[in-house]
């Protein structure tokens, strides 16, 4: 029964991706899914999923992404998280751009009810003279809203971020994303490391490690969360 559930999830993701692929040119879609189900002496369920849509129109690039985690053991929920990001990127030169970014995270076990932020940044592309590598750096400022015990509070933040991509071969890509959001009350650091290898056209296998550290957390919560995953990635 658990195996059938896994297959059903994969088929559903494929159908959803096929529906998206009917969109116009200049739109890239990506769906990522990994799951683990066990039964018998141990009843465990683990599901990692992510989706992204990139839209390019002249000098504008829009990105919408959502990733999540759900895990349970012996019918008790151990982890439940959703993290969504929407951004608009305007290129005013070949290598420079202005980025507006809105993010929202709902992590059931972080201690916070939810956290959101909006930032405006200047960015620049690097490593243009290296054909198989890309590096993008951006820096900006904004505001973070946190909800804790049904009360809201906000704080100004400064955000620094970098994205690195190395095309190792025709079928393998290494990526590294780093960000730091320094606020007046707490700092949030994120790292996502991934290596992806192509299995067949539009289908890849991805190994990833995500780390999040928050300098100030509610009592009884850990400051650092890590996620290690092996997932299938479908692109359309």
C-alpha positions in Angstrom: 0.0 0.0 0.0 2.8 2.4 0.8 4.5 1.6 -2.5 1.3 2.4 -4.4 1.1 5.7 -2.5 4.6 6.6 -3.7 3.8 5.7 -7.3 0.6 7.7 -7.1 2.5 10.8 -5.9 5.0 10.5 -8.8 2.2 10.1 -11.4 0.3 13.0 -10.0 3.4 15.2 -10.2 4.0 14.1 -13.9 0.4 15.0 -14.8 0.6 18.4 -13.1 3.9 19.1 -14.9 2.4 18.1 -18.3 -0.5 20.6 -17.7 2.0 23.4 -17.0 4.0 22.6 -20.1 1.3 24.0 -22.3 2.3 27.5 -21.3 3.9 29.9 -23.7 7.6 30.1 -24.6 9.8 31.9 -22.1 8.4 29.9 -19.2 10.3 27.2 -17.4 8.7 24.8 -15.0 10.3 22.4 -12.5 8.8 19.9 -10.1 10.9 18.0 -7.5 9.6 15.1 -5.4 11.1 12.6 -3.0 9.3 10.3 -0.6 9.9 7.4 1.8 7.2 5.2 3.4 7.9 2.3 5.8 5.6 -0.1 7.6 5.9 -3.1 9.8 8.0 -2.6 13.0 8.3 1.1 12.2 5.6 3.3 10.6 7.2 6.3 9.0 6.3 8.8 6.2 8.6 11.4 4.7 7.8 13.6 1.8 10.0 16.4 0.2 8.5 18.4 -2.6 9.3 21.6 -4.5 8.0 23.5 -7.5 9.2 26.5 -9.5 8.1 28.6 -12.4 10.4 31.1 -14.2 9.0 33.6 -16.6 11.2 35.8 -18.8 9.7 38.8 -20.6 12.2 41.2 -22.2 14.2 42.7 -19.4 12.0 41.2 -16.6 12.3 37.8 -15.0 9.7 36.5 -12.6 10.2 33.6 -10.3 7.7 31.7 -8.1 8.9 28.8 -6.0 7.4 26.6 -3.2 9.1 23.8 -1.3 7.9 21.8 1.6 8.6 19.0 4.0 6.3 16.6 5.8 7.4 13.7 8.1 5.7 11.5 10.6 6.7 8.5 12.8 4.2 6.1 14.4 1.4 8.5 13.3 3.0 11.4 15.1 3.9 14.4 13.0 7.7 15.2 13.3 8.1 17.9 10.7 5.9 20.1 8.6 7.2 23.1 6.7 6.2 25.3 3.7 8.5 27.9 2.2 7.4 30.1 -0.7 9.2 32.9 -2.6 8.1 35.3 -5.3 10.5 37.6 -7.0 10.7 40.1 -9.9 14.1 40.8 -11.5 14.7 43.8 -13.8 18.0 43.8 -15.8 19.1 47.3 -16.5 22.5 46.3 -18.0 23.8 42.9 -19.3 25.3 42.1 -15.9 23.4 44.2 -13.4 19.8 43.9 -12.1 17.3 45.1 -9.5 15.5 42.4 -7.5 12.3 42.7 -5.4 11.6 39.6 -3.3 8.8 38.4 -1.1 9.1 35.2 1.1 6.9 33.4 3.5 7.7 30.4 5.7 5.3 28.4 7.8 7.3 25.9 9.9 5.2 24.0 12.4 8.2 23.1 14.5 10.3 26.3 14.4 8.5 27.8 17.4 7.2 30.7 15.2 3.7 30.6 13.8 5.2 32.0 10.6 7.8 34.4 9.3 7.6 36.7 6.2 10.0 39.2 4.6 10.2 41.6 1.7 13.5 42.9 0.4 14.8 45.1 -2.5 18.3 44.4 -3.7 20.9 45.3 -6.3 22.5 42.3 -8.0 25.3 41.5 -10.4 26.4 38.5 -12.4 30.0 37.4 -12.2 32.3 34.9 -13.9 31.2 35.8 -17.4 34.5 34.7 -18.8 34.0 31.1 -17.6 31.7 29.2 -19.9 30.6 26.5 -17.5 30.2 28.6 -14.3 27.7 31.3 -13.2 27.8 33.4 -10.0 25.2 35.9 -9.0 25.6 38.2 -5.9 23.0 40.6 -4.5 22.6 42.9 -1.5 19.7 44.9 -0.2 17.4 45.7 2.6 13.8 45.2 3.7 11.5 44.2 6.6 10.8 40.8 8.3 7.5 40.1 10.0 7.3 37.3 12.6 4.2 35.8 14.3 4.7 34.2 17.6 1.9 33.2 20.1 -0.7 35.1 18.0 1.3 38.3 18.3 3.1 40.1 15.4 6.4 42.0 15.4 8.5 43.4 12.6 12.2 44.3 12.2 14.4 45.9 9.5 16.8 43.5 7.8 19.8 43.6 5.5 20.0 40.7 3.0 23.1 39.4 1.3 22.8 36.4 -1.1 24.8 34.5 -3.6 24.0 31.8 -6.2 26.7 29.6 -7.8 26.2 27.1 -10.6 28.8 24.8 -12.1 28.0 22.7 -15.1 30.4 19.8 -14.5 29.4 17.9 -17.6 26.5 17.6 -20.1 24.6 15.5 -17.5 25.8 16.9 -14.1 25.4 20.2 -12.4 26.6 21.5 -9.0 24.7 24.4 -7.3 25.3 26.4 -4.1 23.0 29.0 -2.7 23.9 31.1 0.4 22.0 33.9 2.1 22.2 36.0 5.2 19.4 38.1 6.6 20.6 40.3 9.4 17.8 41.8 11.5 17.6 44.0 14.6 16.2 41.1 16.6 17.6 38.0 14.9 19.7 36.8 12.0 18.7 34.0 9.6 21.3 32.1 7.5 20.5 29.7 4.8 22.6 27.3 2.7 21.4 24.9 0.0 24.0 22.6 -1.7 23.0 20.4 -4.5 24.3 18.1 -7.2 22.1 17.0 -10.0 22.6 14.3 -12.7 20.4 13.7 -15.7 18.7 10.3 -16.0 16.9 11.0 -19.2 15.6 14.0 -21.1 13.7 16.4 -18.6 14.3 14.0 -15.7 17.1 14.2 -13.2 18.2 12.8 -9.8 19.2 15.5 -7.3 21.1 15.2 -4.0 20.7 18.2 -1.7 21.6 19.5 1.7 19.7 22.4 3.2 20.8 24.2 6.4 19.0 27.0 8.2 20.3 28.8 11.3 18.4 31.5 13.2 20.3 33.3 15.9 17.3 33.8 18.2 14.6 31.2 18.6 11.8 30.5 21.1 12.7 28.6 24.2 13.1 24.9 23.7 13.8 25.1 19.9 17.0 24.4 18.1 18.8 27.2 16.2 19.9 25.0 13.3 17.8 22.8 11.0 19.2 20.5 8.3 17.5 18.6 5.5 19.3 16.0 3.4 17.3 14.7 0.4 17.4 12.6 -2.7 14.7 13.7 -5.1 13.5 13.3 -8.7 13.4 16.6 -10.7 11.1 17.0 -13.7 11.4 20.0 -16.1 9.0 21.2 -18.8 
